[in-house]
Amino acid sequence: MKKLFLLAFAFITVSSFAQTVQNSNYGTAGYIKDDGTVQNSNYSTIG
């Protein structure tokens, strides 16, 4: 039961942050925020 709780807590914590978009060299190309806003690597809104 303790493992299930820790797994659920970890999943919720990770999914609450913005998703990162990476290029082919695994560098950060941008971010997708929770509200659907798309930002480039300099945090400027592009969509």
LOMARMI-808128 format. One record per atom (N, C-alpha, C): residue number from 0; x, y, z; atom name. Coordinates in Angstrom, 1 decimal. Each point is the difference from the previous one (the first is absolute). Layout:
N
<pt NUM; <X; Y; Z>; "CA">
...
# end
This chain:
47
<pt 0; <0.8; -1.2; 0.0>; "N">
<pt 0; <-0.8; 1.2; 0.0>; "CA">
<pt 0; <0.9; 1.3; 0.0>; "C">
<pt 1; <1.1; -0.1; 0.7>; "N">
<pt 1; <0.9; 1.1; 0.1>; "CA">
<pt 1; <0.6; 0.3; -1.4>; "C">
<pt 2; <0.4; -1.0; -0.7>; "N">
<pt 2; <0.6; 0.1; -1.3>; "CA">
<pt 2; <-1.0; 0.7; -1.0>; "C">
<pt 3; <-1.3; -0.5; 0.1>; "N">
<pt 3; <-1.0; 0.6; -0.9>; "CA">
<pt 3; <-0.2; 1.5; 0.3>; "C">
<pt 4; <0.0; 0.4; 1.3>; "N">
<pt 4; <-0.2; 1.4; 0.3>; "CA">
<pt 4; <1.2; 0.8; -0.5>; "C">
<pt 5; <1.2; -0.5; 0.2>; "N">
<pt 5; <1.2; 0.7; -0.5>; "CA">
<pt 5; <0.0; 0.1; -1.5>; "C">
<pt 6; <-0.4; -1.0; -0.7>; "N">
<pt 6; <-0.1; 0.0; -1.5>; "CA">
<pt 6; <-1.0; 1.0; -0.4>; "C">
<pt 7; <-1.2; 0.0; 0.6>; "N">
<pt 7; <-1.0; 1.0; -0.4>; "CA">
<pt 7; <0.5; 1.4; 0.3>; "C">
<pt 8; <0.6; 0.2; 1.1>; "N">
<pt 8; <0.5; 1.4; 0.4>; "CA">
<pt 8; <1.1; 0.4; -1.0>; "C">
<pt 9; <0.9; -0.9; -0.4>; "N">
<pt 9; <1.0; 0.4; -1.0>; "CA">
<pt 9; <-0.6; 0.3; -1.3>; "C">
<pt 10; <-1.0; -0.8; -0.5>; "N">
<pt 10; <-0.7; 0.3; -1.3>; "CA">
<pt 10; <-0.7; 1.3; 0.0>; "C">
<pt 11; <-0.7; 0.3; 1.1>; "N">
<pt 11; <-0.7; 1.3; 0.1>; "CA">
<pt 11; <1.0; 1.2; 0.0>; "C">
<pt 12; <1.1; -0.2; 0.7>; "N">
<pt 12; <1.0; 1.1; 0.1>; "CA">
<pt 12; <0.6; 0.3; -1.3>; "C">
<pt 13; <0.4; -1.1; -0.7>; "N">
<pt 13; <0.7; 0.2; -1.3>; "CA">
<pt 13; <-1.0; 0.6; -1.1>; "C">
<pt 14; <-1.2; -0.5; 0.0>; "N">
<pt 14; <-1.0; 0.5; -1.0>; "CA">
<pt 14; <-0.5; 1.4; 0.2>; "C">
<pt 15; <0.3; 0.6; 1.2>; "N">
<pt 15; <-0.5; 1.3; 0.3>; "CA">
<pt 15; <0.9; 1.1; -0.6>; "C">
<pt 16; <1.2; -0.4; -0.5>; "N">
<pt 16; <0.9; 1.0; -0.5>; "CA">
<pt 16; <-0.1; 0.1; -1.5>; "C">
<pt 17; <0.5; 1.1; -0.6>; "N">
<pt 17; <0.0; 0.2; -1.4>; "CA">
<pt 17; <0.8; -1.1; -0.7>; "C">
<pt 18; <-0.5; -0.4; -1.2>; "N">
<pt 18; <0.7; -1.0; -0.8>; "CA">
<pt 18; <1.1; 0.7; -0.8>; "C">
<pt 19; <1.1; -0.7; -0.2>; "N">
<pt 19; <1.1; 0.6; -0.7>; "CA">
<pt 19; <0.1; -0.6; -1.4>; "C">
<pt 20; <0.2; 0.8; -1.0>; "N">
<pt 20; <0.2; -0.4; -1.4>; "CA">
<pt 20; <1.5; 0.0; -0.3>; "C">
<pt 21; <0.5; -1.1; -0.5>; "N">
<pt 21; <1.4; -0.1; -0.2>; "CA">
<pt 21; <0.3; -0.1; -1.5>; "C">
<pt 22; <1.2; 0.4; -0.4>; "N">
<pt 22; <0.4; -0.1; -1.4>; "CA">
<pt 22; <0.8; -1.4; -0.1>; "C">
<pt 23; <0.5; -0.2; -1.2>; "N">
<pt 23; <0.7; -1.3; -0.2>; "CA">
<pt 23; <1.2; -0.2; 0.8>; "C">
<pt 24; <0.6; 1.0; 0.5>; "N">
<pt 24; <1.2; -0.1; 0.9>; "CA">
<pt 24; <-0.4; 0.1; 1.4>; "C">
<pt 25; <-1.2; -0.2; 0.3>; "N">
<pt 25; <-0.6; -0.1; 1.4>; "CA">
<pt 25; <0.1; 1.4; 0.7>; "C">
<pt 26; <0.2; 1.0; -0.7>; "N">
<pt 26; <0.0; 1.4; 0.5>; "CA">
<pt 26; <-1.4; 0.5; 0.1>; "C">
<pt 27; <-0.3; 0.8; 1.0>; "N">
<pt 27; <-1.4; 0.6; 0.1>; "CA">
<pt 27; <-0.3; 0.9; -1.1>; "C">
<pt 28; <-1.1; -0.3; -0.7>; "N">
<pt 28; <-0.4; 0.9; -1.1>; "CA">
<pt 28; <-1.2; 0.9; 0.5>; "C">
<pt 29; <-0.7; -0.5; 1.0>; "N">
<pt 29; <-1.1; 0.8; 0.5>; "CA">
<pt 29; <-0.8; -0.7; 1.1>; "C">
<pt 30; <-1.1; 0.5; 0.4>; "N">
<pt 30; <-0.8; -0.5; 1.1>; "CA">
<pt 30; <-1.5; 0.1; -0.4>; "C">
<pt 31; <-0.8; -1.0; 0.5>; "N">
<pt 31; <-1.4; 0.1; -0.1>; "CA">
<pt 31; <-0.5; 0.0; 1.4>; "C">
<pt 32; <-0.7; 1.2; 0.3>; "N">
<pt 32; <-0.5; 0.2; 1.4>; "CA">
<pt 32; <-1.3; -0.7; 0.2>; "C">
<pt 33; <-0.4; -0.1; 1.3>; "N">
<pt 33; <-1.3; -0.7; 0.3>; "CA">
<pt 33; <-1.2; 0.7; -0.7>; "C">
<pt 34; <0.0; 1.3; -0.2>; "N">
<pt 34; <-1.1; 0.6; -0.7>; "CA">
<pt 34; <0.0; -0.1; -1.5>; "C">
<pt 35; <1.0; -0.7; -0.5>; "N">
<pt 35; <0.1; -0.2; -1.5>; "CA">
<pt 35; <0.9; 1.0; -0.7>; "C">
<pt 36; <0.5; 1.0; 0.8>; "N">
<pt 36; <0.9; 1.0; -0.6>; "CA">
<pt 36; <1.3; -0.7; -0.4>; "C">
<pt 37; <0.5; 0.4; -1.2>; "N">
<pt 37; <1.3; -0.5; -0.5>; "CA">
<pt 37; <1.0; 1.1; 0.1>; "C">
<pt 38; <1.2; -0.3; 0.6>; "N">
<pt 38; <1.0; 0.9; 0.1>; "CA">
<pt 38; <1.3; -0.5; -0.6>; "C">
<pt 39; <0.9; 0.9; -0.5>; "N">
<pt 39; <1.3; -0.4; -0.5>; "CA">
<pt 39; <0.9; -0.2; 1.2>; "C">
<pt 40; <1.3; -0.3; -0.3>; "N">
<pt 40; <1.0; -0.2; 1.1>; "CA">
<pt 40; <0.3; 1.2; 0.8>; "C">
<pt 41; <-0.4; 1.2; -0.5>; "N">
<pt 41; <0.2; 1.3; 0.7>; "CA">
<pt 41; <-1.2; 0.4; 0.8>; "C">
<pt 42; <-1.0; -0.9; 0.0>; "N">
<pt 42; <-1.3; 0.2; 0.7>; "CA">
<pt 42; <-0.9; 1.1; -0.6>; "C">
<pt 43; <0.3; 0.3; -1.3>; "N">
<pt 43; <-0.9; 0.9; -0.7>; "CA">
<pt 43; <-1.2; -0.8; -0.6>; "C">
<pt 44; <-1.2; 0.5; 0.2>; "N">
<pt 44; <-1.2; -0.7; -0.5>; "CA">
<pt 44; <0.0; 0.0; -1.6>; "C">
<pt 45; <-0.1; -1.2; -0.5>; "N">
<pt 45; <0.0; -0.1; -1.5>; "CA">
<pt 45; <-1.4; -0.6; -0.5>; "C">
<pt 46; <-0.8; -0.4; 0.9>; "N">
<pt 46; <-1.3; -0.6; -0.4>; "CA">
<pt 46; <-0.8; -0.4; 1.1>; "C">
# end
